[in-house]
Amino acid sequence: NDGKPFFAYLGYQAPHGPLAVPSEWREKYKGRYDQGYDAIRAERLARQKKLGIVGQGVVTFPRLPNLPAWEELTDDQRSQAARKMELYAAMIEYM
């Protein structure tokens, strides 16, 4: 209320390794990413099209060459990747 300007900054790149959130947040997204990043990406684009956020002709950018298809990962790799996505989502929401 002093009439002086202030600077506020929220760095959306703030979540980084190690992925850590308060214990009560750790299981909030449990299972949400089990279908894998390829399916989630397609699901998000379909929802954006339905909402009119992007045009119907929009296609996803090709997966980066260093990122294997979800189906190519072992069960252990999928489990680890899903867990990382769960924790990252919790970190973003907590932030």
C-alpha positions in Angstrom: 0.0 0.0 0.0 3.0 2.3 -0.2 2.3 3.2 -3.9 5.8 2.0 -4.9 6.2 -0.5 -7.8 7.4 -3.9 -7.0 8.9 -6.8 -8.9 7.4 -10.3 -8.7 8.8 -13.2 -10.7 7.7 -16.8 -10.8 10.1 -19.0 -12.8 8.2 -21.8 -14.4 11.5 -23.6 -15.0 12.1 -23.6 -11.3 11.2 -27.3 -10.9 14.4 -29.2 -11.5 16.4 -32.1 -10.2 16.3 -33.5 -7.7 12.6 -33.8 -8.0 11.2 -33.3 -4.5 7.9 -32.1 -3.1 6.5 -32.2 0.5 5.4 -35.7 1.5 1.7 -34.9 1.4 2.1 -34.0 -2.3 4.2 -37.1 -3.4 1.2 -39.3 -4.3 -1.2 -36.7 -5.7 -0.6 -37.7 -9.3 0.0 -41.4 -8.7 -0.9 -43.3 -11.9 -1.8 -40.2 -13.9 1.1 -40.7 -16.3 1.2 -44.5 -16.5 -0.2 -44.4 -20.1 3.1 -42.6 -21.2 4.2 -39.4 -22.7 3.1 -40.3 -26.3 -0.5 -40.9 -25.3 -0.6 -37.9 -23.0 0.7 -35.7 -25.7 -1.9 -36.9 -28.2 -4.6 -36.5 -25.5 -3.6 -32.9 -24.8 -3.6 -32.0 -28.4 -7.0 -33.5 -28.9 -8.4 -31.5 -26.0 -6.8 -28.3 -27.3 -8.5 -28.9 -30.6 -11.8 -29.6 -29.0 -11.6 -26.4 -26.9 -10.6 -24.3 -30.0 -7.2 -23.4 -28.6 -5.5 -24.7 -31.8 -6.8 -25.4 -35.2 -8.0 -28.8 -36.3 -5.1 -29.2 -38.7 -2.4 -28.8 -36.0 -0.1 -31.8 -35.6 2.4 -32.5 -32.9 6.0 -31.8 -33.4 7.9 -35.0 -34.1 9.3 -36.7 -31.0 12.9 -35.7 -30.4 15.3 -38.4 -31.7 16.9 -38.9 -28.3 13.5 -39.7 -26.7 12.4 -43.3 -27.4 8.8 -44.2 -28.0 7.0 -45.2 -24.8 6.4 -48.7 -26.2 10.2 -49.1 -26.7 10.9 -48.6 -23.0 11.2 -51.5 -20.6 8.6 -51.8 -17.8 11.2 -50.4 -15.3 12.0 -47.4 -17.6 8.3 -46.7 -18.0 7.7 -46.8 -14.2 10.6 -44.5 -13.6 9.6 -42.0 -16.3 6.0 -42.0 -15.1 7.2 -41.4 -11.5 9.3 -38.5 -12.7 6.3 -37.0 -14.5 4.1 -37.4 -11.3 6.7 -35.6 -9.2 7.2 -32.9 -11.7 3.5 -32.2 -11.9 3.3 -32.1 -8.2 6.2 -29.6 -8.1 4.5 -27.4 -10.6 1.2 -27.4 -8.7 2.9 -26.8 -5.4 4.9 -23.9 -6.9 
